[in-house]
Amino acid sequence: MKQFFLASILAGALALPAFAADYTITAPANPGGGWDQTARSIQSVMQAEGISGNVQVQNVPGAGGTIGLAQFASQSAGNPNALIVGGYVMVGAILTNKSPVTLNDVTPIARLTGEYEAIVVPADSPLKTMGDLVEALKKDPGSVSWGGGSAGGTDHIAVGLIAKAAGVDPTKINYIAFSGGGEALAAILGSQVTAGISGYGEFESQVKAGTLRLLAVSSAERIEGVDAPTIKESGIDVVVQNWRMVAAAPGLTDEQKTAVSADIEKLVKSAGWQETLKTKGWQDTYLAGDAFKEQLAKDVSATETVLKDIGLVK
């Protein structure tokens, strides 16, 4: 009887879910933004899918994510249960803020999601196509004002690339940075700027309502369900994606890095994550391992070039 009782306890223990790790995720931004949403989506899916029993999110905002990045790199070294989310905006912020801590000081694990840029004008704008906007830009770069997010961010980089591809001096672009999406949207709707640029999700409801005209998207091919040509179709060879990533702490062993990578792979392949992508309208751009490290290096190099062209980085 005693042996049966012990065997029953052991069997019950083995039947319990084996959680890989209890993670703490740093979202280097205020609650509610894209990085915070990414961190909290990882949190909820990891717990729901049994990948981790307990996942905490902490917000460390400031300076395009570089404050949170610096704190994470210094305080989490060697900790296999610490993660940080980031993205393309952070690449630009590291360069423009001359951050002493870069993505080389953490352990990149995977690119998770992406969102393409959308270029819009007010519905009553005389500019009907992306070609019209490019022609106006070529004729007088300063007369075309672009409303978007923070200086040096994805929106600003995209405008610089468009100008460069169109043969216009990128330092001549008239880019107006807004601190929030609502502020930028009001300026676009009020015709205070010629055109607006941001992730498509920021403009979707106004485009569908007919108050904004969608001129183009920055994807390589047309996006399913979005009635707009690509920038490339207008003859401007530019593809830009505002991607988001997850990284681990510096100083991990190969075994620890492998374990974290395995958990992230379970996350992105789970039904819960795929449902989250649909709900949020995020593109699945999962890229991991050496392939992600190589792409990240290319993105950093290309970003440094365009920010120098714009004049934000010396």
LINWO-V758406 format. One line per field, one symbol per residue. ss: DSSP state (H for helix, E for strand, C for the rest). A space follows every 10 residues. Layout:
ss->???
//
This chain:
ss->CHHHHHHHHH HHHHHCCCCC CCEEEEECCC CCCHHHHHHH HHHHHHHHCC CCCCEEEEEC CCHHHHHHHH HHHHHCCCCC CEEEEEEHHH HHHHHHCCCC CCHHHCEEEE EEEEEEEEEE EECCCCCCCH HHHHHHHHHC HHHCEEEECC CCCHHHHHHH HHHHHCCCCH HHCEEEECCC HHHHHHHHHC CCCCEEEEEH HHHHHHHHHC CEEEEEECCC CCCCCCCCCE CHHHCCCCCC EEEEEEEECC CCCHHHHHHH HHHHHHHHHC HHHHHHHHHH CCEEEEEEHH HHHHHHHHHH HHHHHHHHHH CCCC
//
